[in-house]
Amino acid sequence: MSENEYPTAKVGDQEVPWDPEQLRRIQEHPCFSEKACHRFGRMHLAVAPRCNIQCNYCVRDFDCVNECRPGVTSQVLSPEEALARVDEVMEKIHYIKVVAVAGPGEPLYNEGTFETFRLVGEKYPQVILCVSTNGLLLPDTIDRLDALGVSNVTVTLNAVDPEIGKEIYEHVTYEGKKYTGLEAAEILLDHQLRGLAEAVKRKMIVKVNTVLIPTINDDHVVEIAETIKGLGVYIQNVMPLIPQYRFSHLSPPSRAEKKKVQDDLAKIMKQMRHCRQCRSDAIGKLGCDIQQEFEKSD
């Protein structure tokens, strides 16, 4: 499939036309375009330490310089520190096209995320602003994100069946109340699907990350792909499980197993095959991170 094969996004029965600016945000974003990952870079600003869900595969670590996985960062920044980091990086590195907030917790559950986007967007209007989210607060914050110029959104969606979702999520916290079990999975899924649809309607470019969890959702990924295609999602990224926390006893899928899943899903929708499961403070091109060059020592 070519990058320009999707001139419209279809949300239900409504076709949402794409425009040249949307295509630019695909062609310059290294996570949304395999060609872009060889030419352009991104930087993640770790301004979001708090999280509102607990996944059974997730451990959020700080000051962990030797690991490369989501949820890991060496420093948590304030919005002002984040802008200073962007200034420093932009002065030295001229291939950065994307500034993103991807953790180490849930970006939309941290007010610092929105202030960071405001500061960066005002000073660097041509930069692509990107957020990675679990989707729980996406319907509630989609208008704020749109007003701030956030144009690329990634939602981690691991199940479209709450019976499967309840095996993946330990708990969900929404509007001050903690939910568990099937109720938690139902609330999360409802918000994820509504958020995805609203993002596409606002002409945001949307990616869905799906963690491939053997024995849990590996027989369910086709249904996920079919569902998100119907919502107008541009690309799906199948990420192999990193066994930790309550899923530490599970074996991750092999490369061959992951490839087979991607090949099957590619018959349904575009697949991202060049993901590096980046840290929350990653800087540089995918697979060539240089964030340690910009870390501040105490």
N, C-alpha and C positions, 0 to 999 in steps of 0.2 A: 504493500500500500504506500502510495506517495503522500507527502505531507499536505499537498493541495487537493487531496481526494475528497475532502469534506467541505464543500463550499457553503453548506447550511448545516445548522444543528436542528434536529427535530425533537421537540418537546411535546410528547403526546401527539396530537394532530396538528400542532402548530410548527411551521418552519421558521427558524430564526436565522436570517441571512448573516453571513460573515462579511467582514469588510477588510480592506488592506491593513488597517491597524491591528486587527486580530491576527492576521497572518504574520505580521512582523513580530508579534509577541510569541508566536510559535517558533518562528525561524531564528529568533535570537535567544531563546530560552533553552539551556542545555539539557533540561529534564524533559522538555516537550518535543525536542528535535534531536535525533541522533547526530545529524550533521552539525548542529550548533554546539554540541558538547566538545567538538574538536577545535572550535574557533573561539567560543565565548565562555565566560566563567560566571559564577554566582557567589554570593556571600550570604551566609546565614547569621542572623543577629540573635544571640541567645538572651532574649529579654523576657522570656515567659517561663518562670520556674514552676508555677502552680498548675495542677491538672484537676479536671473534674470527672475523670473516669479512671478506673484501674483495669488495665488489660492483663490477662493472665500470662502474657509473654513480655511484659514491659518492666524494666528497671531503669529509673532515671538517676544518672550519676553526675556529680560535679567534680572538677579537678581530676579528670581521668584522661590524661594526655595520650595514652597508648591504645585506646580503643577507637574503632571507627564504626559506629552504629547510631541509629536514632536515639535520642534521649541523653546523649553524652555531650558534655561541654567542659571546658577548663575554667570558664568564668561566666557569671551571670551579669549582664550589663544593664545599667539604667538607660532610658531612652537617650539622654544626653551623651552618655558614654558610647552608645551605639552609633550616634551620628558622628562622633569624633572618630570612631573606628572606620566608618564609611569614608570620611575625609582622608584618613591615612591611607586606606587601601586604594581609593580612586587616584590619589596622587602618584602612587607607585605602580599600580596595575591597571592597564588601559583596556583590558579585554572583559572586564566585569560588566555584564549587562543586566543582571538580576540581583535585587536585594530582597531577601526573604526572612520571614520569621517562622521557624519550624520547631520551637521548643526552647528548653528541654521538656517543658510541660505542654499544656494546651494553650496555644497562642490567644485564642478568643476568650479565654478565662482569665486573662491578664491585661489590665488596663494599659500597661506599658507597651503592649503590642500596637495599640492604636496611636499612642503618642509617638512611637518610633516611626510608624508609617507617615504620620503628619510631618515630622521633622525631615525625614529623608525625602519625601515626595516634594516638599516645598523647595528644597535645595537642589534636588536632582530630578527634575520633571521628566527626563527622558528615560530614566531607569525603570525597568519593569519591576513592579512591586508584587510580591508573591507570598502567599500564606499556606501553610500546611496545617490541617485541623482534623480532629476526630469528628467534626460535624455537628456535635450536640448543640452548640450555640450559633451555628451558621444561619438558620432562619432569623434569629433574633438580632444578628449583627450585620446581615448582608447589606443593608442600606448604608451603615457606617463604613464598611469596607469599600463599597462603591463610591461613596463621596470622597474617600481618601485616595482613590485612584488605584486600589488594589485590583489587578486585572487577571492574575493567574491564581487559581485555587486548586489545592490538592486535598482530597478527603480520603482518609483511611477507612475503607468499608470492607469488612471481613465476612459479612453474612447479610443476606436479604431474607433470612428465615430466623425469627427470634428464638426458635428452639435451638438453633445452632449458635446464635449470638450469645445465649445465656451461658454457653460453655466457654466462651472467649472472654467475657467481661465479668470481673469480680463484682464491681459496683459502678453506679453512675450517680453523680450528684447534680441535681438540677433545681434551681431556685431555692437553694438552701436545704433541700431534702435528699437523703441518700436512698437510692433504689437498688435492689439486688434481684438476681434471678431473671425470670421471664419478663417481669415488669420493666426492669432496667433495659433489657435488650429491645423491648418494644418501643420504649421512649426514644432510645438512641437511634434506632432504625428509622422511625417516623421523622425525626429531626434531620437525619442525614439525607433522606430522599427528598424532603421538602427543600432543604438547603441546596442540594445539587440542582434541582429544577430552577430555583430562584437565581442561582449564580449564572446558569446558562441563559436565562431570560435577560439578564443584565449584560450579556455579551462577554462575560468572563470566560477565559479558557480553562477548562476543568479537566483535571487528572484524578483518577481514583487509584489509590494504593490498596492492594489486597495482599495481606500476609498469608502465604500458603502454609497451612498447619496440618501436617499429616494426621489422619484419623479424626480430625475435627471438621475441617471445611474443604478438604481436597476433592471431595465428590460434589461440591456445591459451587465451584467457581464458575462453571458455565452459566448457571442461573444468575450469578452476580453480574457477569458480563452482559447477558441479555437484558437485565434490568437497567443497568447504567447506560447501555446504548440507547434504550428507549427514552432516557432523560436528556440525551444530547451531550453526554460526556465525550471529550475528544480522544482520550487515551487512557489505557489501564496499565498499571505497573504491578506485576506479580512479584512479591518479595518473599524469599525463603525465610521461614521461621528461624530466628536465633534463639535456641533453647535456653530459657532463663525463667526465673521466678516460678510460678506454678506449672509452667510447661517445660521446666528444665529436664524432665525425664523423657521428653519426646525427641525423636530423631528428626533432624531437618531434612527436607527433600534434597535429593541429589541433584547435581546439575542436569543430568539427563531427565529426571522427573520434572524439574522445573521447565526445561525446554519443551517437553511434550505438552505440558499444560499451556505454555505460551503458544505453541503451534496450534493447539486446538482452539484457543480463545481468539487467535488471529483470524480465524474464519468468521468471527462475530464482529470484532472491532480491533482498532489499532492497538498494538502492544508496545510498551517501552521495554527494551531488552538491554539497556546500557546502564541501569541503576547501580549505584555503589553504596546504597543504604547509608547516606551521609550523616555526619555528626550535626548537632544543633548549632555548632559554631564554624562550620566548614567554609573555607574561602579558596577560590581558585577554580580550575577546570575539574570536571568529574574524574576521579582517579588520580588527580595531581594536586592534592590539597596543600595549602601553604599557610594555614591559620597560625601555626606556631611562630611564624615570623612576626606576627602582630600581637602576640600575647604580652600583657603587661605583668611584670614581676612586682611583688610587694616590696 
